[in-house]
Amino acid sequence: RLGLYFDPGLLSLLSPPPAVKCKTGPLDIVFVIDSSRSVRPFEFETMRRFLIDIIQNLEVGPNATRVGVIQYSSQVQNIFSLKTFFKRADMEKAINSIVPLAQGTMTGLAIQYAMNLAFTVQEGARPLHKKIPRVAVIVTDGRPQDRVTEVAAQARGAGIEIYAVGVQRADMNSLRAMASHPLEEHVFLVESFDLIQQFGKQFQDKLCASDICNGIDHGCEFKCVSTPGSYHCVCPEGQQLHADGKTCNKCKSSHVDLVLVIDGSKSVRPQNFEVVKQFVNQIVDFLDVSAHGTRVGLVQYSSRVRTEFPLNQYKTAEDIKKAVLKVEYMEKGTMTGLALKHMLEHSFSEAEGARPLSQNIPRIGLVFTDGRSQDDIAEWARKAKESGITMFAVGVGKAVEEELREIASEPVEQHFSYSADFSTMTHIVDNLKVNICPGRCWQGLCGGFTQEFRGRTVASVTFRIQAFPS
């Protein structure tokens, strides 16, 4: 199975020998290769050659591009990390020594490993503040036996750009769930293993271009991506490019009444509560807050419930963010059911600023928790959803998945998120941008996406690129 995760920056480094290598700057690249039992021996040898060909065209070194390789099946095995080798010959020798695992296909586990271990500073990744692109290239030939959507979103939110390359029997829906946006630039399907090496050469030709972004004042608000002879600007997931081609829009396509319900129990701890407040402000940053636009209210709960500010108190994002930073940590217990009751009966009342139901303003409740509730949540979670509130559940640490799912609206997978610890929870914001952002993908309001593929021929190699129009 082949799975590739690549960064446009990385791809522009790829060119067939003996041409001059692309030089867009240093990268941290980890190849995540599928060695499950469905990959036959001769197919694995083709994939092995494919990796070596790509690495031969990278400018590797401790201050240039660093390369790591992991293989996975039912388990994950580190072949070499980003800090292990800085010579292509050593990398090639290690790749030629790989013994396939030949078991199941736990792609989600492999992505989790890449995010939590392979891209750590301890394993050779440069610190995030140095802004060295982190690129994961995943190659697979089949359908994952575990869930990939959430962990891939976490990896992307952690700053890893993912390229998914499927071969032959690969499941396109899974490739799409793993890859970074825009999908048409990050998802590839090759017809057979016989074509993978030939595809690799064309893949390099297609993606290797002079780094125009580094040589001009491009004016991109978020990120500039070089293309052969040109460039274009891109936005974070969940935001769209304005007509000027430079700036990114926030959630401005409709109005929302949003109430955030945050856990202030003693298990959160003071330092983590500060992280929670930063998390709230990141959400506010992508909303179009105004009296007639989106309104935001905040509720904190522990053994009791306290309205920090209602929907009608603040009219600007800046005022809301200042108020959030002043919120004092409550500590004590975890009465999530009581918080849901308070949200339904008080926070979404017209007295506290919710627009009348007759105005058809979407009502959204976002509940954050780090542990098991000490009271029953089922009744009030059900009543909230029955009243027309679209519910999102965000869990961290010891949060209970069953409770998160109980709170979340349907489809549940789009309405709940989880992070293992507070230090990595900011990735959840990217998920919420996609799902909360008005006019995008709330329950019943998502414009949907096509599952059609576009056939495209590059030289003599035919591959499909998934289309994901805005």
N, C-alpha and C positions, 0 to 999 in steps of 0.2 A: 504494500500500500504506500502510496506516495502522498505526502502532505507538505505543502510549502507555505511558509509565511515570509513575505518580503516587504521591505520598505521601498517606496519609489526611490529614495536616496540610494538604497542598496542596489536596486535594479540598474540604476544609472552607472553603477560601478562595473556592470557585467558586459564584457565584449569578447568575442571569439578571438583566440590567439591567431596570429601574432600581433593583432592590432593593439594600439595603445590602450591601456586600461583606463576606464572611466575614473575620474578623481573628483568625487563630490564631497570628500571629507571622510573622517573615520566613522565606522559603524560597529555596533555589537550585533552579530548575527548568530542565531542558533537554529540549526536544522533539526527538525523533529520528524523522524522517519518511521514509517509504519513497517514493522517486521512481523506482522501477524501470520498465522498459518496459511491464510489465503494468498499470500505473496509467495509464488513458487520460486524455487532456487534460481532459475535463469532470470526471472523478473527482478529478484533482489540484486543480482549482479548488474543488471542494466541500471537500476537505481543507484547502485554504488558508483558506477562510472559517471552517471549524471552528476552526482555530488562532487566528484573529483574535478570534472570539467568546469563546474561553476567556480569552485575554490581556486582553480588555476588562473582564473581571470579576476581575482580580487587582489587588491593591494594590501597584503596582510602585514601586521607588525604590531608591537605593543602600543605605538602611537598612531597606528593607522587602523585598519579593520581587524577586529578580533572575531574568531570563529569558534563556535561550539557545536557539537553534534550529540543528540540523544536519540535512542531508538526505543520503541514501545510496542507492546502487545497487551498482555494482561498485567504487565508490570512495566516500569520505566527503568532504563539503564543509561547511565551517563557514559558516553564513549570518550569524549574529552570536553573540558570546559573552556570558557573564554580565556582563561589564564594559562592553559596547558601548553599550547604550541603557538609559535609565531613564525614558523617556516612551513611552506606548503608541502614539502617533502615529508615532514613529520605527520602532518594532517593526513596526507594520502596513505601513509603506512598504517595509521590507526584505522582509517576507513576500510582499507583492504583486510584488516584483521577482524572486522565485525562478524560475529556469529549470530545469525537471526534468532530471535526468541521463539517464533513460531507458535504463539498461543492465541489469545483473544485480541480484541481491538478496543482498548480503553483509551480513546483519543482524549477525552476530557481529563483523565488522569495525567496524560502527557502534557497537556497545556498547563494544568495546575503545577506540575513539576517545573516546567519552564519558567513560569511566573514566580514561584516561591523560591526556587533554587538556582536555576541556570542563569537568570538575569540578576542575581544578587552581586553586590560589590565583592563579597567573599569569594565568589566563583569567577571574578574577573570582569564583570560589567563595570563600566565607568559610572561614577555617581551621577544621579539625575541632573544635578545643577550644572554639569558640564555640557548638557544638551547633546550628547552623542546618541544618534538614533538607535533604538533597540528594535531589532527586526527578527521575527520568527517565521521560518519557512516550513510549513507542514505538508508532507506528501503522504497521500493515502489512496488505497485502492478499494475501499469498502465503506460500509456504514458503521459508525461508532456503536459500541455496546453500552456506553454510558452517556450521560448528558453533557453536551458541549456548549450549549447556548450561554448559560450563565457564567461558566468559568472563562469562556472566550471573551465575554463582555468585561469581566474583571481584568483580564490580561490587557485588553485594549485600553481600559480605563487607567491601568497602571503605566501606560505609555509605550506599550509594545505594539508595533504595527505588524499585522498578520496577513500573510499571503497563503492562500489555500490552493494547492494544485492537486487535482484528483486524476487518477489514471483508471481507464477501463471501467471497472465496476463501481467506482466511487459514487457516493450519494450526493447529488448536487445540493439538496436542501441542507445537508450537514456542512458542506463546504461554505455555503452562503452564511450559515449561522456562525461559523468560526471567523470568517475573514473581516478585515477592516473595510471601511467605506472610503470611496465609492466602490461597490462590489464589482463593477465591470472592470476595475483596474486591479483587483485583488483575488479574483476567483478564476481558475483555469481548469478546464477538463480536457485531457489528452485521450485520444481514442484507444490507444493500446500501449503496452510497454515497449513494443517494437519501435514506436515513434518517440519515446521519451527523450532519448539523447538528441535526436534531430530537433525535437521541440525545444530542448534546452538551448541549442545554438540560436534558434529563431527568437526564443524568449529573451536571450541576452541582447540580440540585435535590436529587438523591439524596445527594450527598456533602457538600453544604454544610450545616454545622450549627454551632451555637454551640460553642465550644471548652470543653466542660464540664471537661475534664481540667485546664485551667489555673486553674479556679476552685474546685477542691475538693482535699481530701487523699485522693487516689484509692488510695494504698497499693500501686500496681502495682510489682512487683519489677523488671520490665524496661521496659515501655512501656505508656502509656495511650492509647487510641484513642477519640476522641469520635465519637458517632453521634447522629442526630437525637433529642434529648430524653434521651440516656443516654450511657453509655460502657462500654468493656470493656478488660480487660488482655490483652496478648499477650506471647508469649515468643520468644526467638531461634529461628531455624530449628534443628530437631533436638531442641528441648525442648518439653514439653507443660505446659499450665496445670494446677496442682493443683486439687483440688475446692474450695479456698477462693476460686478465681477471681482470686487476686492473685499467688501465687508460682509459680515454674517448677521443674519437676522436673529432676533430672539423670538419668544413666543408671542406673536402679534396678530395671529390670524383669527382669534376670537377671545372672549372674556371668560374668566374663571373665578370662582370663589374657592380658594384653597386654604384648608386648615391643616397645619402640621402639629402632630401630637407626639411629643418627645418624652422619652423615658428619663426621669431624673432620680431613679432608685439608687441605693447605696452601692450596688454592684457595678454601676457605671464608672464611679470614681471621678474625683474632680478634674484630673488632667484630661480624661476622656470626654467629660462633659464639654470641655472647651472645644474638642474636636467635633462633637455633635453640633455645637453652635456654628462652627465653620462650615459644616455640612449643610446646615439650614441656609446659611448665607450664599453658598454656592447655588442652591436651588433658586433663591431669590434673584440671583444675578441673571438668570436666563428667562425671567418673567417680565412681561410688560406691565408693570405695576402703575395703577392710577385709580382714581375714584370711579371712573367709568370703564376701566379695563379690568385687569386682574387684581383681586383683593386677597390679602394674605392675613391669616390669623394664626396665633401660636398658643398651644396648650402644653403645660408640663404636668407630669403625673409621677407619683410614687405611691405612698399609702393614701394620699389624697390627690385632688386634681385642682390645678390653678390655671386660670386664663391669664397668660402673660400679656397678650393684647388681642382684641377682637378684630374681625374683618374690617370694621369701619374706622379703625383708629388711625392708621397711617396711609398716606396717599402716594408715597414715593418709595422706591427700592432702598434708597440711602437711609431714609428714616427707619425703615423696617430693620435694616442691617445694624444700625446703631442700637436699636431696642433689643435685638437678639443678643448682642454682645454684653448687654447689661443684665441679662437674665441670671438670677441666682439659683444655684444648684440646691435641690430640695433634699436629696438622699431618702432614706427609709425604704419602704417596701415597693412592690410592683403590682399595682392594681390596674391592669390594662383594661379589664372589663368596665371598671368604673370610669376610666378615661373615655372609652367609646361611648358610654352612656352620656357623659358630659358633652362630648363633641356633638352628638345627635340632638340632644335636648336644648343646648345652649349655643354652641359655637355656630351652628348653621341656622340660628333663628334670625328673623329680620331685625330683632332688637339689637343684635350684635353685628349687623351689617350684611347678612346674606341677602342677595337679591331675591324677590318673590319668585316662586316656581313658575309663575306665568310668563316670566321673562326668558325662560329656557337657558339660563346661565348655568353651565356645568358646575356641579359641586364635587370637589375632590378632597378626600381625606387621606393624609399620609401619616401612618403610624410607625414610629421608630421604637424598637425595643432591643434590649441586650440579654434578656433572660425569660424564664417561664413566668407566666402570670400567676399571681396568688389568688385570683378570683376567676370566675367563669367568663369567657369572652364570647361564647357561641351566640347567645341571645342578642347581644347588642351589635355584634358584627353583622348578624343577619338583618336586624332591623335597620341598620345604617344603609346597607345595600338595597334593601327593599324600599327605602325612602328616596332612592335615586342618587345616593352619594357613590361615586366611584372610589373604591378603596384601594390604596397601595400600602403594602407592608414591607418594612425594611428591618432586617435583623442583623445583629452583630454578635460575635462571640458565642455565648450560650443560649442565644435565641432558639426557640423550638420551631422547627419547620412546620409541624402540624398546625401550630397556632398562627404562623404567618399565612399559611394557606387558608386557614379559617377566616382570617381578616380580609384577604385579598379578593378583589372582584374577578369575575371571569373575563377572558381566559387567565387562569391563575398565573401561568408562566410569565405573562406580561405585567403582572401586578405585584409580584413580590421579588425581593432581592436579598441577598445574604453576603456578608463578608466575615472572614474568620476573625479579624481583629480590627480595632479602631484605626490602626495606622494605615490600613489599606482600604478603608471604607469609601474613600472619595471616588473610587471608580464607579460607585453606584450612581453618582450624579449623571454620568453619561447615559446609563440605561433610562433614568428618569427623564432626561431631555427628550429621548425618542418617544417615550410613552405618555408623558404628561403634557408635552408641548402642544398647545391648542392647534387643532387642525391637522395633527399628525396621527397619533395612534391611541386615543383613548378607546375604552370599550364603546363600540357602536359608532365611533367618529373617525375611525382610521380609514384613510383613503384606499388602503390596500396596496399590494404590490403584485407585479406580474410574475408568473412562474415560467414564462417563456424564456427560451435561450436564443441567442443570436449566433448563427454559424459564421465563422470568420476563418479565412485562409491566410496563413503567413508562409510564403514560399510554398514548399510542398507539404507542409504540416497543417492538418486541419484540427482545430480545437474549438471548444465552445466557451464563450464568456457569458456568464449569467448577467442578464439585464436587470437592473434595479432602479427604474426611473423614479424621480422624486414625485 
